[in-house]
Amino acid sequence: MELPCGTRNFDYARDMAVLRTRTHWVLFLALLVVLFTMPLYLNKYWLGVSNLIGITIIAALGLNLLVGYCGQLSVGHAGFIAVGAYTTAVLTGKLGVPFLLALLCSGIMAGLIGLIFGLPSVRVKGFYLAITTIAAQFIIIWIINHWSVTGGFVGLSVPSASIGGLIFKSEASRFYLIMAVTALCVLLAKNLARGRVGRAFVAIRDNDLAAEVMGINLLYYKLLAFFIGCFLAGIAGALFAHWSGFVNAENFTLTDSILYIGMVIIGGLGTTIGPILGVIFIRLLQQGIMYISPGLERAFPAIPAGFTSGIAPMVFGLVIILFLVLEPRGLAHRWHLFRAAYRLWPFSY
């Protein structure tokens, strides 16, 4: 991270610290205060939107580590999220497993499934790997729909999350839980990306042959990328299950997998802040489209029935095209330019 003129780091530990100066700490604490006081001035609907954004950020962080840092294209991310959601639904709803243990098991189960479908990454890459992960999406959903343990096509009810005697029933209480887990996942992704593992991922992404010559174990790090990416997807799925109270295979479609890829691209591949910006942008865009759609139907009665329901995918596709053409490095790069222009040194990705 760039620092303003006159600021120096005289040891390695300080140079590697995420928050290095007093200003960094003050602004970070201010951000936490704003974030965790949101339930005081947001209504139930916008708290629900915020909860969905937090859950989506966790899933997008995992996909970004896999695609943005390691260069392993995955188009079946929603399937791995489904694994986490159904794992916690079965463990907490049917077996009475405590929430925190079920949350961890959900991440591990999704990570293990990711390892299985990540094995082809040793031999194939690019478009061929994308086809493999699409197959994972269909296989996982087929198993969910035809296995009695998962409730089949009907789905499963999921109890509210609880820790000890504290039950997270209200939208505000779920907000605190989801944001706390999201913050931990962001910290995990940040430290992984800037450590030895992250450097190995980047080397594989840029040139896997050169990385192998340098002594990087391609099998180990590619599978590790799949495990970590799918682990975070499983955590996101578990939180989604407890937030919504019900899971069904229709919540985890191929369209959702493509949506996650779009979020990471729009936010900025290979950055920590990119998935966060991309998720916030797309989720708020969806809310804006939902808000204006009824008005369009009233203003233009000649519009065919059901036309406005297709506006969201159309706008999403248009946004993807515009970003790929005009700003392929995403919102993270635009933020970097803005930060440099206005000397906002404490804020970095």
C-alpha positions in Angstrom: 0.0 0.0 0.0 1.3 3.4 -0.9 1.9 5.8 2.0 2.0 9.6 2.1 5.3 11.5 1.8 7.2 11.3 5.1 5.7 8.1 6.3 8.2 5.2 6.6 8.1 1.6 7.8 11.3 0.5 9.5 10.6 -3.1 10.1 8.9 -6.0 8.3 6.0 -6.4 10.7 5.0 -2.8 10.4 5.4 -3.0 6.6 3.0 -6.0 6.4 0.4 -4.6 8.8 -3.0 -3.8 7.4 -3.4 -0.8 9.6 -0.1 1.0 9.9 -0.8 4.5 11.2 -2.9 6.2 13.8 -5.1 7.6 11.0 -5.7 4.1 9.7 -6.9 3.0 13.1 -9.2 6.0 13.6 -10.8 5.6 10.2 -11.2 1.9 10.7 -12.9 2.3 14.1 -15.1 5.0 12.6 -16.1 2.5 9.8 -16.9 -0.1 12.4 -19.1 2.4 14.4 -21.0 3.3 11.3 -21.4 -0.3 10.2 -22.6 -1.7 13.5 -25.0 1.2 14.3 -26.9 0.7 11.0 -29.7 -1.2 12.7 -30.5 1.9 14.6 -31.5 3.9 11.5 -32.3 1.3 8.8 -35.7 -0.3 8.5 -36.3 -4.0 8.3 -36.3 -4.1 4.5 -32.9 -2.4 4.1 -31.4 -4.5 6.9 -32.5 -7.5 4.9 -30.7 -6.1 1.8 -27.6 -5.4 3.9 -27.7 -9.0 5.2 -27.9 -10.3 1.7 -25.0 -8.0 0.7 -22.9 -9.3 3.5 -23.6 -13.0 2.6 -22.9 -12.3 -1.0 -19.6 -10.6 -0.2 -18.3 -13.8 1.6 -19.2 -15.9 -1.5 -17.6 -13.3 -3.9 -14.4 -13.2 -1.8 -14.0 -17.0 -2.2 -14.6 -16.8 -5.9 -12.1 -13.9 -6.2 -9.4 -16.0 -4.5 -10.1 -18.8 -6.9 -10.6 -16.8 -10.2 -9.0 -13.4 -9.5 -5.8 -14.5 -7.7 -5.3 -18.1 -8.9 -6.8 -17.8 -12.3 -8.9 -21.0 -12.0 -12.2 -20.2 -13.8 -15.3 -21.5 -11.9 -18.8 -21.2 -13.2 -20.4 -23.4 -10.6 -20.0 -21.3 -7.5 -23.7 -21.3 -6.6 -23.6 -25.1 -6.4 -20.9 -24.9 -3.7 -23.0 -22.3 -1.9 -25.8 -24.8 -2.0 -23.6 -27.5 -0.4 -23.0 -25.2 2.6 -26.7 -24.2 2.8 -27.9 -27.8 2.9 -25.2 -29.0 5.2 -26.2 -26.6 7.9 -29.9 -27.2 7.2 -29.4 -31.0 7.8 -27.0 -30.6 10.8 -29.0 -28.0 12.7 -32.5 -28.8 11.6 -32.4 -32.6 11.7 -29.4 -33.5 14.0 -29.5 -30.6 16.4 -25.8 -29.6 15.9 -24.9 -26.2 17.4 -24.8 -23.4 14.8 -21.1 -22.5 15.1 -20.1 -26.2 14.5 -22.6 -26.5 11.7 -21.2 -23.3 10.1 -17.7 -24.7 10.2 -18.8 -28.1 8.9 -20.7 -26.3 6.0 -17.5 -24.6 4.9 -15.4 -27.8 5.2 -18.0 -29.9 3.3 -18.2 -27.3 0.5 -14.4 -27.1 0.4 -14.1 -30.9 0.1 -16.6 -31.0 -2.7 -14.6 -28.2 -4.3 -11.5 -30.4 -4.1 -13.2 -33.1 -6.0 -14.3 -30.9 -8.9 -11.0 -29.0 -8.7 -8.9 -32.1 -9.6 -9.3 -31.5 -13.4 -7.6 -28.1 -12.9 -4.3 -30.0 -12.8 -4.8 -31.1 -16.5 -7.1 -28.5 -18.0 -7.6 -24.7 -17.6 -9.6 -21.8 -19.1 -12.7 -22.7 -21.0 -12.3 -26.5 -20.3 -12.1 -25.9 -16.6 -15.2 -23.7 -16.8 -17.1 -26.6 -18.4 -16.0 -28.8 -15.6 -17.3 -26.4 -12.9 -20.6 -26.0 -14.8 -20.9 -29.8 -14.6 -20.3 -29.5 -10.8 -23.3 -27.0 -10.7 -25.6 -29.4 -12.4 -24.4 -32.5 -10.5 -24.8 -30.9 -7.1 -28.3 -29.5 -7.9 -29.4 -32.9 -9.3 -28.3 -34.7 -6.1 -30.0 -32.1 -4.0 -33.3 -32.5 -5.9 -33.2 -36.4 -5.9 -31.9 -37.1 -2.4 -34.5 -37.6 0.4 -32.1 -36.2 3.1 -32.1 -32.8 1.4 -35.9 -32.7 1.0 -35.8 -33.2 -2.7 -37.6 -30.6 -4.8 -39.5 -29.3 -1.8 -36.5 -28.1 0.2 -35.7 -27.9 3.9 -36.7 -25.5 6.7 -33.8 -24.1 8.7 -33.9 -23.0 12.3 -32.7 -19.6 13.4 -29.0 -19.4 14.2 -28.1 -19.5 17.9 -25.0 -19.2 20.0 -25.5 -20.4 23.5 -28.7 -18.9 24.7 -28.7 -16.1 22.1 -31.1 -16.7 19.2 -30.7 -14.6 16.1 -34.4 -14.2 15.1 -34.7 -10.6 14.2 -33.2 -8.9 11.1 -31.1 -6.7 13.3 -29.6 -9.5 15.3 -28.9 -11.4 12.1 -27.2 -8.3 10.8 -24.7 -8.3 13.6 -24.0 -12.0 13.1 -23.6 -11.8 9.4 -21.4 -8.6 9.5 -19.2 -10.2 12.1 -18.6 -13.3 10.0 -18.2 -11.1 6.9 -15.5 -9.0 8.6 -13.6 -12.2 9.6 -13.8 -13.5 6.1 -12.5 -10.2 4.6 -9.6 -10.3 7.0 -8.9 -13.9 6.1 -9.0 -13.2 2.3 -6.8 -10.1 2.8 -4.1 -12.0 4.7 -4.2 -14.9 2.3 -3.9 -12.7 -0.7 -0.8 -10.8 0.6 1.0 -13.8 2.1 2.9 -16.7 0.6 -0.2 -18.4 -0.5 -1.4 -15.4 -2.4 1.9 -14.9 -4.1 1.8 -18.5 -5.2 -1.7 -18.0 -6.5 -0.7 -15.0 -8.5 2.3 -16.8 -10.0 0.1 -19.6 -11.2 -2.4 -17.2 -12.6 0.2 -15.3 -14.6 2.2 -18.2 -15.8 1.7 -21.6 -14.4 4.7 -23.2 -16.3 7.1 -20.5 -14.9 5.6 -21.0 -11.4 6.3 -24.7 -11.6 9.8 -24.1 -12.7 10.3 -21.8 -9.7 9.3 -24.7 -7.4 5.6 -23.9 -6.8 3.6 -27.1 -6.4 0.8 -26.6 -8.9 -1.4 -29.5 -7.7 -1.2 -28.3 -4.1 -1.9 -24.6 -4.7 -4.6 -25.2 -7.3 -6.5 -27.5 -5.0 -5.9 -25.2 -2.1 -7.5 -22.4 -4.1 -10.5 -24.5 -4.8 -10.8 -25.6 -1.2 -10.5 -22.0 0.2 -12.8 -20.6 -2.4 -15.5 -23.2 -1.9 -15.0 -23.1 1.9 -16.0 -19.4 1.9 -18.9 -20.3 -0.5 -20.0 -22.9 2.1 -19.9 -20.3 4.9 -22.0 -18.0 2.7 -24.5 -20.7 2.0 -24.8 -21.6 5.7 -25.5 -18.0 6.6 -28.0 -17.7 3.8 -29.9 -20.7 5.0 -30.2 -19.4 8.5 -31.1 -15.9 7.2 -33.8 -17.1 4.9 -35.1 -19.9 7.1 -35.7 -22.2 4.1 -33.5 -23.6 1.3 -34.5 -24.9 -2.0 -32.5 -25.7 -5.1 -34.1 -22.8 -6.9 -32.0 -20.5 -4.7 -28.8 -21.8 -6.3 -29.1 -21.7 -10.1 -26.5 -21.4 -12.9 -27.7 -17.8 -13.3 -26.6 -17.1 -9.8 -23.2 -18.5 -10.5 -22.8 -16.2 -13.5 -24.0 -13.3 -11.4 -21.2 -14.0 -8.9 -18.6 -14.0 -11.7 -20.1 -10.7 -12.9 -19.8 -9.2 -9.4 -16.1 -10.1 -9.2 -15.4 -8.7 -12.7 -17.2 -5.5 -12.1 -15.5 -5.0 -8.7 -12.1 -5.9 -9.9 -10.3 -9.3 -10.2 -7.4 -9.9 -8.0 -8.1 -7.2 -5.3 -9.6 -7.5 -1.9 -11.9 -4.5 -2.1 -13.0 -5.4 -5.6 -15.6 -8.1 -4.7 -17.0 -5.9 -1.9 -17.5 -3.0 -4.3 -18.9 -5.3 -7.0 -21.4 -6.9 -4.7 -22.6 -3.6 -3.3 -23.0 -2.2 -6.8 -24.9 -5.1 -8.2 -27.2 -5.6 -5.2 -28.1 -1.9 -5.1 -28.6 -2.0 -8.9 -31.0 -4.8 -8.4 -32.9 -2.9 -5.8 -33.1 0.1 -8.1 -34.5 -1.9 -11.0 -37.1 -3.5 -8.7 -38.1 0.1 -7.6 -38.5 1.5 -11.1 -40.1 -1.6 -12.8 -43.7 -0.9 -11.6 -43.4 2.7 -12.7 -42.3 1.6 -16.2 -45.3 -0.7 -16.4 -47.6 2.2 -15.5 -45.9 4.7 -17.7 -45.8 2.4 -20.8 -48.9 0.3 -20.7 -48.1 -1.0 -24.3 -45.1 -2.9 -22.9 -45.8 -6.7 -23.2 -46.6 -8.5 -20.0 -43.6 -9.8 -18.2 -41.2 -7.5 -20.1 -40.1 -5.6 -16.9 -39.2 -8.9 -15.2 -36.5 -9.3 -17.8 -35.0 -5.9 -17.3 -32.6 -7.0 -14.5 -30.7 -9.6 -16.5 -30.6 -7.2 -19.5 -29.2 -4.4 -17.4 -26.7 -6.8 -15.7 -25.5 -8.0 -19.1 -25.1 -4.4 -20.3 -23.2 -3.4 -17.2 -20.8 -6.4 -17.7 -20.2 -5.3 -21.3 -19.5 -1.7 -20.4 -17.1 -2.6 -17.7 -15.2 -5.1 -19.9 -14.9 -2.4 -22.6 -14.4 0.8 -20.5 -13.0 -0.4 -17.2 -11.7 -4.0 -17.4 -9.9 -3.6 -14.0 -13.2 -2.9 -12.3 -14.4 -0.5 -9.6 -11.3 -1.2 -7.5 -9.1 0.4 -10.1 -11.4 3.4 -10.4 -11.3 3.7 -6.6 -7.5 3.6 -6.7 -7.4 6.5 -9.2 -9.9 8.5 -7.1 -7.9 7.8 -3.9 -4.6 8.9 -5.5 -6.1 12.0 -7.0 -7.5 13.2 -3.7 -4.7 11.9 -1.5 -6.9 9.5 0.4 -3.9 7.5 1.6 -5.5 5.6 4.5 -7.9 3.9 2.1 -6.4 1.1 0.1 -7.2 -2.2 -1.5 
